[in-house]
Amino acid sequence: QEYGRYFGLRTVCFRGGVLSGSRQAGVPLHGFVNYLVKCAMTGTPYTVIGYKGKQVRDVIHARDVVSAIHAVHANPPKPGEVYNMGGGIY
C-alpha cells in the first residue's frame, strides 16, 4: 500500500489466513477446518488455538482466491488501493 501511494504503483497483495479446498492439509495451525473434521471422525480431542479461546483465522477457499486474482487482472488496481479478502472488523 505504501509503495503504491508513494511511487504511484498499481500494487495488490493476496494474503490468506487459511486457504481451504480439496487438498487442504489437516494440521492444527494451518488447515484447522480439515483438522477439526479429522478430530471429530477419529475421536481425537480438538484444541482451539487462538486469542482468548477463540479460533481467529479466516477460511478462504482457493477458488475464491483465483477468482480475485482474475478480477484484479481484468481491472487493475489504483495506486495504493487495498482489497481485503479476509474477515475482520473493517
N, C-alpha and C positions, 0 to 999 in steps of 0.2 A: 504494500500500500504506500509506504513512504517513497520507494523508488518511483512508483507510478506518479505520485504527486510532484516530487522534486525534479524528475527528469522527463516528465510527460510521456512515460512509457505505458503501453497498454499491458497491464500485468494481471495475472489471475493465480490464485492458489487453491488447489483442491486438497483439502485436508479432512480425512475421515477418522473418526474415533474407532469405530468398529465397522468394517466393511463385511456385510453378510452376503451369503449366496451359497450355492450348492457345494462349494469347496472351502467353506469357512473352517478354520482349524478349531477343534473343540478343546480349547485350553482355557484356564481360569482368567488370565489377564486380557487376552485378545481373542475374541471368539466366544464370549461368555454365553451367547444365546445357544449355540450348539452345545457348549459345555453344560449348560443348565439342563437341556433335554437329555444329554448323556447321563448326568447325575440322576435325573428322575427315572430314567429307564433302568439304571443299574442299582438304584437304592443307595447311591453314594451321597453323603451329606454335601450340600452346596453352601459355600461360604460367600456371603456378599462382600465384594471388595469395592470399597468406595468411601465417600466422605460421610461421616456420621451415620454409617449403616445404610446408606442409600447407594444403589447402583447408579452411577452418574454418567455412564458412557452413552453416546448416541449410537443408533444402529442404522446404517445406511446400506441399502442393497447395491451391489456392484453395478447392476443395470442402471440405477439412478445416477451413479457417478458418470457412467459412459454417456447417458443422455445429457447430463450437464456439460460435459466436455464438448459434445456435438453442438449444443446450443450456443456455447461461448465461441466456438469456431465459426458458426454461422453468423453470429452477431458479436463481433469483437468488443471487449470491454472498453470503457472510457478510462483515461489515466486516473489511477488512484481509487478506482471503484472496488468495492468489497462485495462478494457474493457468498453468503453463509449457507452452507449445505447442511449444517447440523442444527441441533436444538439449542436451547439456551434461553436466557431471559430477554434477549433483544430480537 
